């Protein structure tokens, strides 16, 4: 298992979402380079991320409820290390 102190943040995000949502598809992208020098750029190169996640856990939930599940899994990171997180969440079989 990785630790927050030593693992790249994208790896930690992947691990957390895998554990909590058991996704059938998951892509975590570090978009920080697109925001270099902008608000929220802390100079680490790990401040802005996007996730594309497909999970049965999202079945029957609206967009906000899906995003809440993702945010809950990453709550401590969102409070301390992640400045921005774009989320695309879908259930299996959705386009």
Phi and psi restraints in degrees (range 20) as a CNS / XPLOR table:
assign (resid 1 and name C) (resid 2 and name N)
       (resid 2 and name CA) (resid 2 and name C) 1.0 -82.8 20.0 2
assign (resid 2 and name N) (resid 2 and name CA)
       (resid 2 and name C) (resid 3 and name N) 1.0 165.0 20.0 2
assign (resid 2 and name C) (resid 3 and name N)
       (resid 3 and name CA) (resid 3 and name C) 1.0 -122.9 20.0 2
assign (resid 3 and name N) (resid 3 and name CA)
       (resid 3 and name C) (resid 4 and name N) 1.0 153.8 20.0 2
assign (resid 3 and name C) (resid 4 and name N)
       (resid 4 and name CA) (resid 4 and name C) 1.0 -61.3 20.0 2
assign (resid 4 and name N) (resid 4 and name CA)
       (resid 4 and name C) (resid 5 and name N) 1.0 -34.3 20.0 2
assign (resid 4 and name C) (resid 5 and name N)
       (resid 5 and name CA) (resid 5 and name C) 1.0 -69.5 20.0 2
assign (resid 5 and name N) (resid 5 and name CA)
       (resid 5 and name C) (resid 6 and name N) 1.0 -29.4 20.0 2
assign (resid 5 and name C) (resid 6 and name N)
       (resid 6 and name CA) (resid 6 and name C) 1.0 -117.8 20.0 2
assign (resid 6 and name N) (resid 6 and name CA)
       (resid 6 and name C) (resid 7 and name N) 1.0 -21.0 20.0 2
assign (resid 6 and name C) (resid 7 and name N)
       (resid 7 and name CA) (resid 7 and name C) 1.0 -91.7 20.0 2
assign (resid 7 and name N) (resid 7 and name CA)
       (resid 7 and name C) (resid 8 and name N) 1.0 145.2 20.0 2
assign (resid 7 and name C) (resid 8 and name N)
       (resid 8 and name CA) (resid 8 and name C) 1.0 -58.4 20.0 2
assign (resid 8 and name N) (resid 8 and name CA)
       (resid 8 and name C) (resid 9 and name N) 1.0 145.2 20.0 2
assign (resid 8 and name C) (resid 9 and name N)
       (resid 9 and name CA) (resid 9 and name C) 1.0 -61.4 20.0 2
assign (resid 9 and name N) (resid 9 and name CA)
       (resid 9 and name C) (resid 10 and name N) 1.0 -36.3 20.0 2
assign (resid 9 and name C) (resid 10 and name N)
       (resid 10 and name CA) (resid 10 and name C) 1.0 -60.6 20.0 2
assign (resid 10 and name N) (resid 10 and name CA)
       (resid 10 and name C) (resid 11 and name N) 1.0 -36.6 20.0 2
assign (resid 10 and name C) (resid 11 and name N)
       (resid 11 and name CA) (resid 11 and name C) 1.0 -67.2 20.0 2
assign (resid 11 and name N) (resid 11 and name CA)
       (resid 11 and name C) (resid 12 and name N) 1.0 -39.8 20.0 2
assign (resid 11 and name C) (resid 12 and name N)
       (resid 12 and name CA) (resid 12 and name C) 1.0 -66.0 20.0 2
assign (resid 12 and name N) (resid 12 and name CA)
       (resid 12 and name C) (resid 13 and name N) 1.0 -43.7 20.0 2
assign (resid 12 and name C) (resid 13 and name N)
       (resid 13 and name CA) (resid 13 and name C) 1.0 -59.5 20.0 2
assign (resid 13 and name N) (resid 13 and name CA)
       (resid 13 and name C) (resid 14 and name N) 1.0 -46.0 20.0 2
assign (resid 13 and name C) (resid 14 and name N)
       (resid 14 and name CA) (resid 14 and name C) 1.0 -58.7 20.0 2
assign (resid 14 and name N) (resid 14 and name CA)
       (resid 14 and name C) (resid 15 and name N) 1.0 -46.7 20.0 2
assign (resid 14 and name C) (resid 15 and name N)
       (resid 15 and name CA) (resid 15 and name C) 1.0 -62.5 20.0 2
assign (resid 15 and name N) (resid 15 and name CA)
       (resid 15 and name C) (resid 16 and name N) 1.0 -45.5 20.0 2
assign (resid 15 and name C) (resid 16 and name N)
       (resid 16 and name CA) (resid 16 and name C) 1.0 -62.9 20.0 2
assign (resid 16 and name N) (resid 16 and name CA)
       (resid 16 and name C) (resid 17 and name N) 1.0 -46.8 20.0 2
assign (resid 16 and name C) (resid 17 and name N)
       (resid 17 and name CA) (resid 17 and name C) 1.0 -69.1 20.0 2
assign (resid 17 and name N) (resid 17 and name CA)
       (resid 17 and name C) (resid 18 and name N) 1.0 -34.0 20.0 2
assign (resid 17 and name C) (resid 18 and name N)
       (resid 18 and name CA) (resid 18 and name C) 1.0 -64.5 20.0 2
assign (resid 18 and name N) (resid 18 and name CA)
       (resid 18 and name C) (resid 19 and name N) 1.0 -43.3 20.0 2
assign (resid 18 and name C) (resid 19 and name N)
       (resid 19 and name CA) (resid 19 and name C) 1.0 -67.9 20.0 2
assign (resid 19 and name N) (resid 19 and name CA)
       (resid 19 and name C) (resid 20 and name N) 1.0 -42.2 20.0 2
assign (resid 19 and name C) (resid 20 and name N)
       (resid 20 and name CA) (resid 20 and name C) 1.0 -85.9 20.0 2
assign (resid 20 and name N) (resid 20 and name CA)
       (resid 20 and name C) (resid 21 and name N) 1.0 -31.3 20.0 2
assign (resid 20 and name C) (resid 21 and name N)
       (resid 21 and name CA) (resid 21 and name C) 1.0 -113.4 20.0 2
assign (resid 21 and name N) (resid 21 and name CA)
       (resid 21 and name C) (resid 22 and name N) 1.0 -11.5 20.0 2
assign (resid 21 and name C) (resid 22 and name N)
       (resid 22 and name CA) (resid 22 and name C) 1.0 46.5 20.0 2
assign (resid 22 and name N) (resid 22 and name CA)
       (resid 22 and name C) (resid 23 and name N) 1.0 58.7 20.0 2
assign (resid 22 and name C) (resid 23 and name N)
       (resid 23 and name CA) (resid 23 and name C) 1.0 -69.2 20.0 2
assign (resid 23 and name N) (resid 23 and name CA)
       (resid 23 and name C) (resid 24 and name N) 1.0 151.2 20.0 2
assign (resid 23 and name C) (resid 24 and name N)
       (resid 24 and name CA) (resid 24 and name C) 1.0 -90.5 20.0 2
assign (resid 24 and name N) (resid 24 and name CA)
       (resid 24 and name C) (resid 25 and name N) 1.0 -15.6 20.0 2
assign (resid 24 and name C) (resid 25 and name N)
       (resid 25 and name CA) (resid 25 and name C) 1.0 -151.5 20.0 2
assign (resid 25 and name N) (resid 25 and name CA)
       (resid 25 and name C) (resid 26 and name N) 1.0 134.1 20.0 2
assign (resid 25 and name C) (resid 26 and name N)
       (resid 26 and name CA) (resid 26 and name C) 1.0 -151.8 20.0 2
assign (resid 26 and name N) (resid 26 and name CA)
       (resid 26 and name C) (resid 27 and name N) 1.0 126.3 20.0 2
assign (resid 26 and name C) (resid 27 and name N)
       (resid 27 and name CA) (resid 27 and name C) 1.0 -129.6 20.0 2
assign (resid 27 and name N) (resid 27 and name CA)
       (resid 27 and name C) (resid 28 and name N) 1.0 123.9 20.0 2
assign (resid 27 and name C) (resid 28 and name N)
       (resid 28 and name CA) (resid 28 and name C) 1.0 -113.2 20.0 2
assign (resid 28 and name N) (resid 28 and name CA)
       (resid 28 and name C) (resid 29 and name N) 1.0 124.2 20.0 2
assign (resid 28 and name C) (resid 29 and name N)
       (resid 29 and name CA) (resid 29 and name C) 1.0 -118.2 20.0 2
assign (resid 29 and name N) (resid 29 and name CA)
       (resid 29 and name C) (resid 30 and name N) 1.0 133.1 20.0 2
assign (resid 29 and name C) (resid 30 and name N)
       (resid 30 and name CA) (resid 30 and name C) 1.0 -89.6 20.0 2
assign (resid 30 and name N) (resid 30 and name CA)
       (resid 30 and name C) (resid 31 and name N) 1.0 109.7 20.0 2
assign (resid 30 and name C) (resid 31 and name N)
       (resid 31 and name CA) (resid 31 and name C) 1.0 -100.5 20.0 2
assign (resid 31 and name N) (resid 31 and name CA)
       (resid 31 and name C) (resid 32 and name N) 1.0 12.1 20.0 2
assign (resid 31 and name C) (resid 32 and name N)
       (resid 32 and name CA) (resid 32 and name C) 1.0 -58.7 20.0 2
assign (resid 32 and name N) (resid 32 and name CA)
       (resid 32 and name C) (resid 33 and name N) 1.0 -35.9 20.0 2
assign (resid 32 and name C) (resid 33 and name N)
       (resid 33 and name CA) (resid 33 and name C) 1.0 -61.0 20.0 2
assign (resid 33 and name N) (resid 33 and name CA)
       (resid 33 and name C) (resid 34 and name N) 1.0 -24.4 20.0 2
assign (resid 33 and name C) (resid 34 and name N)
       (resid 34 and name CA) (resid 34 and name C) 1.0 -76.0 20.0 2
assign (resid 34 and name N) (resid 34 and name CA)
       (resid 34 and name C) (resid 35 and name N) 1.0 -12.2 20.0 2
assign (resid 34 and name C) (resid 35 and name N)
       (resid 35 and name CA) (resid 35 and name C) 1.0 -120.7 20.0 2
assign (resid 35 and name N) (resid 35 and name CA)
       (resid 35 and name C) (resid 36 and name N) 1.0 13.7 20.0 2
assign (resid 35 and name C) (resid 36 and name N)
       (resid 36 and name CA) (resid 36 and name C) 1.0 -56.2 20.0 2
assign (resid 36 and name N) (resid 36 and name CA)
       (resid 36 and name C) (resid 37 and name N) 1.0 128.6 20.0 2
assign (resid 36 and name C) (resid 37 and name N)
       (resid 37 and name CA) (resid 37 and name C) 1.0 83.2 20.0 2
assign (resid 37 and name N) (resid 37 and name CA)
       (resid 37 and name C) (resid 38 and name N) 1.0 -4.1 20.0 2
assign (resid 37 and name C) (resid 38 and name N)
       (resid 38 and name CA) (resid 38 and name C) 1.0 -93.3 20.0 2
assign (resid 38 and name N) (resid 38 and name CA)
       (resid 38 and name C) (resid 39 and name N) 1.0 173.0 20.0 2
assign (resid 38 and name C) (resid 39 and name N)
       (resid 39 and name CA) (resid 39 and name C) 1.0 -53.9 20.0 2
assign (resid 39 and name N) (resid 39 and name CA)
       (resid 39 and name C) (resid 40 and name N) 1.0 132.3 20.0 2
assign (resid 39 and name C) (resid 40 and name N)
       (resid 40 and name CA) (resid 40 and name C) 1.0 91.1 20.0 2
assign (resid 40 and name N) (resid 40 and name CA)
       (resid 40 and name C) (resid 41 and name N) 1.0 -10.6 20.0 2
assign (resid 40 and name C) (resid 41 and name N)
       (resid 41 and name CA) (resid 41 and name C) 1.0 -77.2 20.0 2
assign (resid 41 and name N) (resid 41 and name CA)
       (resid 41 and name C) (resid 42 and name N) 1.0 112.4 20.0 2
assign (resid 41 and name C) (resid 42 and name N)
       (resid 42 and name CA) (resid 42 and name C) 1.0 -94.7 20.0 2
assign (resid 42 and name N) (resid 42 and name CA)
       (resid 42 and name C) (resid 43 and name N) 1.0 5.0 20.0 2
assign (resid 42 and name C) (resid 43 and name N)
       (resid 43 and name CA) (resid 43 and name C) 1.0 86.7 20.0 2
assign (resid 43 and name N) (resid 43 and name CA)
       (resid 43 and name C) (resid 44 and name N) 1.0 -4.9 20.0 2
assign (resid 43 and name C) (resid 44 and name N)
       (resid 44 and name CA) (resid 44 and name C) 1.0 -82.8 20.0 2
assign (resid 44 and name N) (resid 44 and name CA)
       (resid 44 and name C) (resid 45 and name N) 1.0 -18.9 20.0 2
assign (resid 44 and name C) (resid 45 and name N)
       (resid 45 and name CA) (resid 45 and name C) 1.0 78.3 20.0 2
assign (resid 45 and name N) (resid 45 and name CA)
       (resid 45 and name C) (resid 46 and name N) 1.0 14.4 20.0 2
assign (resid 45 and name C) (resid 46 and name N)
       (resid 46 and name CA) (resid 46 and name C) 1.0 -139.0 20.0 2
assign (resid 46 and name N) (resid 46 and name CA)
       (resid 46 and name C) (resid 47 and name N) 1.0 65.4 20.0 2
assign (resid 46 and name C) (resid 47 and name N)
       (resid 47 and name CA) (resid 47 and name C) 1.0 -127.6 20.0 2
assign (resid 47 and name N) (resid 47 and name CA)
       (resid 47 and name C) (resid 48 and name N) 1.0 -23.5 20.0 2
assign (resid 47 and name C) (resid 48 and name N)
       (resid 48 and name CA) (resid 48 and name C) 1.0 -126.5 20.0 2
assign (resid 48 and name N) (resid 48 and name CA)
       (resid 48 and name C) (resid 49 and name N) 1.0 125.3 20.0 2
assign (resid 48 and name C) (resid 49 and name N)
       (resid 49 and name CA) (resid 49 and name C) 1.0 -136.3 20.0 2
assign (resid 49 and name N) (resid 49 and name CA)
       (resid 49 and name C) (resid 50 and name N) 1.0 157.9 20.0 2
assign (resid 49 and name C) (resid 50 and name N)
       (resid 50 and name CA) (resid 50 and name C) 1.0 -131.3 20.0 2
assign (resid 50 and name N) (resid 50 and name CA)
       (resid 50 and name C) (resid 51 and name N) 1.0 146.4 20.0 2
assign (resid 50 and name C) (resid 51 and name N)
       (resid 51 and name CA) (resid 51 and name C) 1.0 -129.3 20.0 2
assign (resid 51 and name N) (resid 51 and name CA)
       (resid 51 and name C) (resid 52 and name N) 1.0 139.9 20.0 2
assign (resid 51 and name C) (resid 52 and name N)
       (resid 52 and name CA) (resid 52 and name C) 1.0 -119.7 20.0 2
assign (resid 52 and name N) (resid 52 and name CA)
       (resid 52 and name C) (resid 53 and name N) 1.0 115.4 20.0 2
assign (resid 52 and name C) (resid 53 and name N)
       (resid 53 and name CA) (resid 53 and name C) 1.0 -135.0 20.0 2
assign (resid 53 and name N) (resid 53 and name CA)
       (resid 53 and name C) (resid 54 and name N) 1.0 133.9 20.0 2
assign (resid 53 and name C) (resid 54 and name N)
       (resid 54 and name CA) (resid 54 and name C) 1.0 -117.7 20.0 2
assign (resid 54 and name N) (resid 54 and name CA)
       (resid 54 and name C) (resid 55 and name N) 1.0 126.5 20.0 2
assign (resid 54 and name C) (resid 55 and name N)
       (resid 55 and name CA) (resid 55 and name C) 1.0 -152.3 20.0 2
assign (resid 55 and name N) (resid 55 and name CA)
       (resid 55 and name C) (resid 56 and name N) 1.0 144.1 20.0 2
assign (resid 55 and name C) (resid 56 and name N)
       (resid 56 and name CA) (resid 56 and name C) 1.0 -63.4 20.0 2
assign (resid 56 and name N) (resid 56 and name CA)
       (resid 56 and name C) (resid 57 and name N) 1.0 -21.6 20.0 2
assign (resid 56 and name C) (resid 57 and name N)
       (resid 57 and name CA) (resid 57 and name C) 1.0 -61.8 20.0 2
assign (resid 57 and name N) (resid 57 and name CA)
       (resid 57 and name C) (resid 58 and name N) 1.0 -20.6 20.0 2
assign (resid 57 and name C) (resid 58 and name N)
       (resid 58 and name CA) (resid 58 and name C) 1.0 -89.0 20.0 2
assign (resid 58 and name N) (resid 58 and name CA)
       (resid 58 and name C) (resid 59 and name N) 1.0 -7.8 20.0 2
assign (resid 58 and name C) (resid 59 and name N)
       (resid 59 and name CA) (resid 59 and name C) 1.0 -57.9 20.0 2
assign (resid 59 and name N) (resid 59 and name CA)
       (resid 59 and name C) (resid 60 and name N) 1.0 128.4 20.0 2
assign (resid 59 and name C) (resid 60 and name N)
       (resid 60 and name CA) (resid 60 and name C) 1.0 79.9 20.0 2
assign (resid 60 and name N) (resid 60 and name CA)
       (resid 60 and name C) (resid 61 and name N) 1.0 0.1 20.0 2
assign (resid 60 and name C) (resid 61 and name N)
       (resid 61 and name CA) (resid 61 and name C) 1.0 -100.6 20.0 2
assign (resid 61 and name N) (resid 61 and name CA)
       (resid 61 and name C) (resid 62 and name N) 1.0 148.0 20.0 2
assign (resid 61 and name C) (resid 62 and name N)
       (resid 62 and name CA) (resid 62 and name C) 1.0 -80.0 20.0 2
assign (resid 62 and name N) (resid 62 and name CA)
       (resid 62 and name C) (resid 63 and name N) 1.0 173.9 20.0 2
assign (resid 62 and name C) (resid 63 and name N)
       (resid 63 and name CA) (resid 63 and name C) 1.0 -56.4 20.0 2
assign (resid 63 and name N) (resid 63 and name CA)
       (resid 63 and name C) (resid 64 and name N) 1.0 -43.8 20.0 2
assign (resid 63 and name C) (resid 64 and name N)
       (resid 64 and name CA) (resid 64 and name C) 1.0 -65.4 20.0 2
assign (resid 64 and name N) (resid 64 and name CA)
       (resid 64 and name C) (resid 65 and name N) 1.0 -43.7 20.0 2
assign (resid 64 and name C) (resid 65 and name N)
       (resid 65 and name CA) (resid 65 and name C) 1.0 -64.0 20.0 2
assign (resid 65 and name N) (resid 65 and name CA)
       (resid 65 and name C) (resid 66 and name N) 1.0 -36.8 20.0 2
assign (resid 65 and name C) (resid 66 and name N)
       (resid 66 and name CA) (resid 66 and name C) 1.0 -65.2 20.0 2
assign (resid 66 and name N) (resid 66 and name CA)
       (resid 66 and name C) (resid 67 and name N) 1.0 -45.3 20.0 2
assign (resid 66 and name C) (resid 67 and name N)
       (resid 67 and name CA) (resid 67 and name C) 1.0 -64.2 20.0 2
assign (resid 67 and name N) (resid 67 and name CA)
       (resid 67 and name C) (resid 68 and name N) 1.0 -35.1 20.0 2
assign (resid 67 and name C) (resid 68 and name N)
       (resid 68 and name CA) (resid 68 and name C) 1.0 -62.7 20.0 2
assign (resid 68 and name N) (resid 68 and name CA)
       (resid 68 and name C) (resid 69 and name N) 1.0 -38.4 20.0 2
assign (resid 68 and name C) (resid 69 and name N)
       (resid 69 and name CA) (resid 69 and name C) 1.0 -63.0 20.0 2
assign (resid 69 and name N) (resid 69 and name CA)
       (resid 69 and name C) (resid 70 and name N) 1.0 -42.7 20.0 2
assign (resid 69 and name C) (resid 70 and name N)
       (resid 70 and name CA) (resid 70 and name C) 1.0 -65.1 20.0 2
assign (resid 70 and name N) (resid 70 and name CA)
       (resid 70 and name C) (resid 71 and name N) 1.0 -48.2 20.0 2
assign (resid 70 and name C) (resid 71 and name N)
       (resid 71 and name CA) (resid 71 and name C) 1.0 -60.7 20.0 2
assign (resid 71 and name N) (resid 71 and name CA)
       (resid 71 and name C) (resid 72 and name N) 1.0 -37.7 20.0 2
assign (resid 71 and name C) (resid 72 and name N)
       (resid 72 and name CA) (resid 72 and name C) 1.0 -62.9 20.0 2
assign (resid 72 and name N) (resid 72 and name CA)
       (resid 72 and name C) (resid 73 and name N) 1.0 -42.1 20.0 2
assign (resid 72 and name C) (resid 73 and name N)
       (resid 73 and name CA) (resid 73 and name C) 1.0 -65.1 20.0 2
assign (resid 73 and name N) (resid 73 and name CA)
       (resid 73 and name C) (resid 74 and name N) 1.0 -25.9 20.0 2
assign (resid 73 and name C) (resid 74 and name N)
       (resid 74 and name CA) (resid 74 and name C) 1.0 -114.3 20.0 2
assign (resid 74 and name N) (resid 74 and name CA)
       (resid 74 and name C) (resid 75 and name N) 1.0 16.6 20.0 2
assign (resid 74 and name C) (resid 75 and name N)
       (resid 75 and name CA) (resid 75 and name C) 1.0 -51.7 20.0 2
assign (resid 75 and name N) (resid 75 and name CA)
       (resid 75 and name C) (resid 76 and name N) 1.0 -48.9 20.0 2
assign (resid 75 and name C) (resid 76 and name N)
       (resid 76 and name CA) (resid 76 and name C) 1.0 -67.2 20.0 2
assign (resid 76 and name N) (resid 76 and name CA)
       (resid 76 and name C) (resid 77 and name N) 1.0 -33.4 20.0 2
assign (resid 76 and name C) (resid 77 and name N)
       (resid 77 and name CA) (resid 77 and name C) 1.0 -71.3 20.0 2
assign (resid 77 and name N) (resid 77 and name CA)
       (resid 77 and name C) (resid 78 and name N) 1.0 -37.5 20.0 2
assign (resid 77 and name C) (resid 78 and name N)
       (resid 78 and name CA) (resid 78 and name C) 1.0 -66.0 20.0 2
assign (resid 78 and name N) (resid 78 and name CA)
       (resid 78 and name C) (resid 79 and name N) 1.0 -30.4 20.0 2
assign (resid 78 and name C) (resid 79 and name N)
       (resid 79 and name CA) (resid 79 and name C) 1.0 -79.3 20.0 2
assign (resid 79 and name N) (resid 79 and name CA)
       (resid 79 and name C) (resid 80 and name N) 1.0 -22.2 20.0 2
assign (resid 79 and name C) (resid 80 and name N)
       (resid 80 and name CA) (resid 80 and name C) 1.0 -124.8 20.0 2
assign (resid 80 and name N) (resid 80 and name CA)
       (resid 80 and name C) (resid 81 and name N) 1.0 -35.9 20.0 2
assign (resid 80 and name C) (resid 81 and name N)
       (resid 81 and name CA) (resid 81 and name C) 1.0 -123.2 20.0 2
assign (resid 81 and name N) (resid 81 and name CA)
       (resid 81 and name C) (resid 82 and name N) 1.0 -26.6 20.0 2
assign (resid 81 and name C) (resid 82 and name N)
       (resid 82 and name CA) (resid 82 and name C) 1.0 -99.5 20.0 2
assign (resid 82 and name N) (resid 82 and name CA)
       (resid 82 and name C) (resid 83 and name N) 1.0 120.7 20.0 2
assign (resid 82 and name C) (resid 83 and name N)
       (resid 83 and name CA) (resid 83 and name C) 1.0 -83.8 20.0 2
assign (resid 83 and name N) (resid 83 and name CA)
       (resid 83 and name C) (resid 84 and name N) 1.0 -39.3 20.0 2
assign (resid 83 and name C) (resid 84 and name N)
       (resid 84 and name CA) (resid 84 and name C) 1.0 -142.1 20.0 2
assign (resid 84 and name N) (resid 84 and name CA)
       (resid 84 and name C) (resid 85 and name N) 1.0 139.5 20.0 2
assign (resid 84 and name C) (resid 85 and name N)
       (resid 85 and name CA) (resid 85 and name C) 1.0 -138.6 20.0 2
assign (resid 85 and name N) (resid 85 and name CA)
       (resid 85 and name C) (resid 86 and name N) 1.0 116.0 20.0 2
assign (resid 85 and name C) (resid 86 and name N)
       (resid 86 and name CA) (resid 86 and name C) 1.0 -94.2 20.0 2
assign (resid 86 and name N) (resid 86 and name CA)
       (resid 86 and name C) (resid 87 and name N) 1.0 132.2 20.0 2
assign (resid 86 and name C) (resid 87 and name N)
       (resid 87 and name CA) (resid 87 and name C) 1.0 -122.8 20.0 2
assign (resid 87 and name N) (resid 87 and name CA)
       (resid 87 and name C) (resid 88 and name N) 1.0 128.4 20.0 2
assign (resid 87 and name C) (resid 88 and name N)
       (resid 88 and name CA) (resid 88 and name C) 1.0 -120.5 20.0 2
assign (resid 88 and name N) (resid 88 and name CA)
       (resid 88 and name C) (resid 89 and name N) 1.0 108.0 20.0 2
assign (resid 88 and name C) (resid 89 and name N)
       (resid 89 and name CA) (resid 89 and name C) 1.0 -120.2 20.0 2
assign (resid 89 and name N) (resid 89 and name CA)
       (resid 89 and name C) (resid 90 and name N) 1.0 131.8 20.0 2
assign (resid 89 and name C) (resid 90 and name N)
       (resid 90 and name CA) (resid 90 and name C) 1.0 -144.1 20.0 2
assign (resid 90 and name N) (resid 90 and name CA)
       (resid 90 and name C) (resid 91 and name N) 1.0 159.2 20.0 2
assign (resid 90 and name C) (resid 91 and name N)
       (resid 91 and name CA) (resid 91 and name C) 1.0 -90.0 20.0 2
assign (resid 91 and name N) (resid 91 and name CA)
       (resid 91 and name C) (resid 92 and name N) 1.0 157.0 20.0 2
assign (resid 91 and name C) (resid 92 and name N)
       (resid 92 and name CA) (resid 92 and name C) 1.0 -54.9 20.0 2
assign (resid 92 and name N) (resid 92 and name CA)
       (resid 92 and name C) (resid 93 and name N) 1.0 137.7 20.0 2
assign (resid 92 and name C) (resid 93 and name N)
       (resid 93 and name CA) (resid 93 and name C) 1.0 91.6 20.0 2
assign (resid 93 and name N) (resid 93 and name CA)
       (resid 93 and name C) (resid 94 and name N) 1.0 -11.6 20.0 2
assign (resid 93 and name C) (resid 94 and name N)
       (resid 94 and name CA) (resid 94 and name C) 1.0 -86.2 20.0 2
assign (resid 94 and name N) (resid 94 and name CA)
       (resid 94 and name C) (resid 95 and name N) 1.0 149.6 20.0 2
